[in-house]
Amino acid sequence: MDHLETTYKCLIPSFIPAITHPLTYARTMMLLGYEPFPPVRRFTLRNILHSNYQAYYYPSVFTYCRKLRLEVGLYGIFTIGLPANIIGSLVKSYSTNITMEYLTPDFYEKKTFFETDKGIRIFLISTSKCTVARVVGVVVSYPFQVIMIRQMSQFINGTRLYDYMLYAFPTILRNEGFLSFFSGLTPRLIGEVITVWLTACLAYFFNKYVFMDRIDPSLKKHTPIVTELMISGATHGLTVTSTVMAACDSTNNVVPVFNNWWQCYSYLSRSDAFVRGSSLFFRRAPSPKSKLHGYSQ
């Protein structure tokens, strides 16, 4: 992989988090269940058929960001967790691409199976290699994800344990041990594997049986991008669980403490909390009974 390819594959994706960081901050807090506004009942199309149906929604992400700005300041909403976010994205992109290049030395020079349609065997091999590369990228970069989430959420109870990224590493290591850097990793990996395989299977199906010769073969390599957007909601519950587990520690009571990720997943499922952060604009509240101000556990 030459220098130009390295820049395109690793550095450019790493700068995207810097541009969208305020939205990342807002969505992270949504995933944790921090809701400073009460839900408001709104009319939906379902009310046409069921007049008694009650749908409650939270304000959009822009109103949410304005509230965050009041909590952490304008500078804070753009910078808190930003170094960990950027470095984590860089580490993830680089390690994923290096692993993929190692598994498939000519990966960046050859056409993918999405373009050439070489059959199910090549599809399975390529998807398996992509899965391994994505898993490596997630595992290597995950400690930065944990630190970013804790930096963003610590204002809730006024602590400042994780203000500086370099100090956050020894703080977590001293207070909770090495494994705390990987809190919530299991649901994150499960979600990553499901996403890779669902995306690849849908892309393979569309390219082989729907599009066939109707479109330019070179466009088929972009099908996975579309299919990944289509199935993003399938693993959202695992994303919520991973984020909540990453914020769990023994000193920073931002979220309830769970013994394991499955206990957390079950609790969130029963609480109808998997809608958290699923949309930035039409933000449905977990249930009509949920009208809590401030952070809700």
C-alpha positions in Angstrom: 0.0 0.0 0.0 1.7 3.2 -1.2 1.7 6.6 0.6 -1.3 7.9 -1.5 -3.3 4.8 -0.7 -2.4 5.2 3.0 -3.6 8.8 3.0 -6.9 7.9 1.2 -7.6 4.8 3.3 -6.5 6.0 6.7 -5.9 9.7 7.2 -9.0 11.1 5.3 -11.5 8.9 7.3 -9.8 10.0 10.5 -10.5 13.6 9.8 -14.2 13.1 9.4 -14.7 12.6 13.2 -13.1 16.0 13.7 -15.7 17.7 11.5 -18.7 15.8 12.9 -17.5 15.7 16.6 -20.4 17.8 18.1 -22.9 15.4 16.5 -20.8 12.4 17.8 -20.9 14.0 21.3 -24.7 14.5 21.1 -25.3 10.9 19.8 -23.1 9.4 22.5 -25.0 11.1 25.2 -28.3 10.0 23.6 -27.0 6.4 23.6 -26.2 6.7 27.3 -29.8 7.9 28.0 -29.0 11.6 28.9 -32.1 13.5 28.0 -32.3 17.1 29.4 -35.7 17.7 27.8 -39.1 16.0 28.5 -40.6 14.1 25.6 -43.5 15.8 23.8 -46.5 14.1 22.3 -46.7 14.5 18.5 -49.2 13.6 15.8 -48.1 10.7 13.6 -49.6 8.9 10.6 -50.7 6.1 12.9 -53.0 8.5 14.7 -55.2 8.5 11.5 -56.0 4.9 12.1 -55.8 4.9 15.9 -56.8 8.3 17.4 -55.8 7.2 20.9 -52.3 6.3 19.9 -49.7 8.3 21.8 -46.2 8.9 20.3 -43.7 11.0 22.3 -40.6 12.5 20.8 -37.5 14.4 22.1 -36.2 17.6 20.4 -33.9 17.2 17.4 -30.1 16.9 17.7 -29.7 20.7 17.1 -31.7 21.6 20.2 -29.8 18.8 22.0 -26.4 20.3 21.0 -27.5 23.8 22.2 -28.2 22.2 25.6 -24.9 20.5 25.6 -23.2 23.8 24.8 -24.7 25.2 28.0 -23.4 22.3 30.0 -19.9 22.0 28.7 -19.4 25.2 26.8 -18.8 25.9 23.1 -15.2 24.9 23.3 -16.1 21.8 25.2 -18.6 20.5 22.7 -16.0 20.7 19.9 -13.0 19.4 21.9 -14.1 17.0 24.7 -13.1 13.5 23.6 -11.9 14.8 20.3 -8.2 13.5 20.5 -9.4 10.1 21.5 -12.0 10.1 18.7 -9.5 11.1 16.1 -6.7 8.8 17.2 -9.1 5.9 17.6 -10.4 6.4 14.1 -6.9 6.6 12.7 -5.8 3.4 14.6 -8.9 1.6 13.5 -8.6 2.6 9.8 -4.8 1.8 9.7 -5.0 -1.5 11.5 -8.0 -2.7 9.4 -6.3 -1.9 6.1 -3.0 -3.3 7.2 -4.7 -6.6 8.3 -6.6 -6.7 5.0 -3.5 -6.2 3.0 -1.7 -8.9 5.0 -4.6 -11.4 4.4 -4.9 -10.4 0.7 -1.6 -9.0 -0.5 -3.0 -7.8 -3.8 -6.2 -6.5 -2.2 -5.7 -2.9 -3.4 -4.7 -3.9 -6.9 -7.4 -6.4 -7.8 -11.1 -6.1 -8.3 -13.3 -7.2 -5.5 -15.8 -10.1 -5.7 -18.6 -7.5 -5.9 -17.3 -6.4 -9.3 -16.2 -9.7 -10.8 -18.8 -12.1 -9.4 -16.5 -15.1 -9.1 -19.0 -17.2 -7.1 -20.0 -18.1 -3.6 -16.6 -19.5 -2.6 -14.7 -16.3 -3.3 -17.6 -14.4 -1.6 -17.2 -16.4 1.6 -13.4 -16.2 1.6 -13.4 -12.4 1.0 -16.1 -11.7 3.6 -14.3 -13.8 6.2 -11.1 -11.9 5.6 -13.0 -8.6 5.8 -14.5 -9.8 9.1 -11.1 -10.5 10.6 -9.7 -7.2 9.5 -12.7 -5.3 10.9 -12.5 -7.2 14.2 -8.8 -6.4 14.5 -9.5 -2.7 13.8 -12.2 -2.6 16.5 -10.2 -4.4 19.2 -7.0 -2.3 18.7 -8.9 1.0 18.7 -11.5 0.2 21.4 -9.6 1.7 24.4 -9.8 5.1 22.7 -13.5 4.6 22.3 -13.9 3.9 26.0 -11.9 7.0 27.0 -13.9 9.2 24.6 -17.2 8.0 26.0 -16.1 8.6 29.6 -14.7 12.0 28.8 -17.9 13.0 27.2 -20.2 11.8 30.0 -18.3 12.8 33.1 -19.9 16.2 33.3 -23.2 14.5 34.4 -21.9 14.0 37.9 -19.2 16.7 37.9 -16.1 14.5 38.0 -12.9 15.2 36.0 -11.2 11.9 36.1 -10.7 11.7 32.3 -10.1 15.3 31.3 -6.8 14.5 29.6 -6.4 11.4 27.4 -2.9 10.6 28.5 -3.9 10.8 32.1 -7.0 8.7 31.5 -5.0 5.6 30.6 -3.2 5.3 33.9 -6.3 6.4 35.8 -8.4 3.6 34.4 -5.6 1.1 34.7 -5.0 2.0 38.4 -8.7 2.2 39.4 -10.2 -0.7 37.4 -7.6 -2.7 35.7 -6.6 -3.5 32.1 -9.8 -5.2 31.1 -11.8 -2.0 31.7 -10.3 -0.6 28.5 -12.5 -3.2 26.8 -15.8 -2.8 28.6 -18.5 -3.3 26.1 -16.2 -4.8 23.5 -18.2 -8.1 23.1 -21.5 -6.5 21.9 -19.5 -4.2 19.7 -17.7 -7.1 18.1 -21.0 -9.0 17.7 -22.5 -6.0 16.0 -19.5 -5.6 13.7 -19.6 -9.2 12.6 -23.3 -9.1 12.0 -23.0 -5.9 10.0 -20.2 -7.2 7.8 -22.0 -10.4 6.9 -25.5 -8.9 6.4 -23.9 -6.1 4.3 -21.9 -8.6 2.2 -24.8 -11.0 1.8 -27.2 -8.3 0.6 -24.6 -6.8 -1.7 -23.9 -10.2 -3.2 -27.7 -10.9 -3.6 -28.4 -7.5 -5.3 -25.3 -7.7 -7.6 -25.9 -11.3 -8.7 -29.7 -11.6 -8.9 -31.1 -8.0 -9.1 -28.7 -5.8 -10.9 -26.9 -8.5 -13.0 -25.9 -6.9 -16.3 -28.2 -3.9 -15.9 -25.5 -1.6 -14.4 -21.9 -0.9 -15.0 -19.9 -3.6 -13.2 -17.6 -1.0 -11.7 -20.6 0.4 -9.8 -21.2 -2.9 -8.1 -18.3 -2.3 -5.6 -20.4 0.6 -4.1 -23.4 -1.7 -3.4 -22.0 -2.6 0.1 -22.1 1.1 1.1 -25.8 1.2 0.3 -26.6 -2.1 2.0 -24.8 -1.2 5.1 -27.0 1.9 5.5 -30.0 -0.4 5.0 -29.1 -2.8 7.8 -27.7 -0.2 10.3 -30.7 -0.5 12.5 -30.4 -4.3 12.9 -27.4 -4.0 15.3 -28.4 -0.7 17.0 -29.3 -2.4 20.3 -25.8 -3.8 20.5 -24.4 -0.3 19.9 -26.4 1.1 22.8 -25.3 -1.8 25.0 -21.6 -1.3 24.1 -21.8 2.4 24.8 -23.4 2.0 28.1 -21.0 -0.7 29.2 -18.0 1.5 28.1 -19.3 4.2 30.5 -19.6 1.8 33.4 -16.9 2.2 36.1 -16.5 2.0 39.9 -16.2 5.8 40.5 -18.1 7.6 37.8 -21.8 6.9 38.4 -23.0 8.0 35.0 -24.9 4.8 34.1 -26.1 1.8 36.2 -23.4 -0.8 36.9 -23.9 -4.2 35.3 -22.1 -7.4 35.9 -21.8 -8.3 32.2 -22.9 -7.1 28.9 -25.9 -9.5 28.6 -27.4 -8.2 31.8 -27.0 -4.7 30.4 -28.6 -5.8 27.1 -31.5 -7.4 28.8 -32.1 -4.3 31.0 -32.0 -2.0 28.1 -34.3 -4.2 26.1 -36.9 -4.3 28.9 -36.6 -0.5 29.3 -37.3 0.0 25.5 -34.0 1.9 25.5 -32.8 0.6 22.1 -34.4 3.6 20.4 -31.7 5.8 22.0 -29.7 7.6 19.3 -31.4 5.6 16.5 -32.3 8.9 14.9 -30.9 12.4 15.2 -34.0 14.3 14.1 -37.1 12.3 14.7 -36.2 11.1 18.2 -38.8 8.8 19.6 -39.0 8.5 23.3 -38.7 5.0 24.8 -42.4 4.9 25.9 -45.3 7.3 26.5 -44.7 6.9 30.3 -41.1 8.1 30.0 -41.4 11.8 30.8 -38.3 12.2 32.9 -36.2 15.4 33.0 -32.5 15.1 33.0 -30.6 11.9 32.9 -32.7 8.8 33.0 -31.5 5.4 34.2 
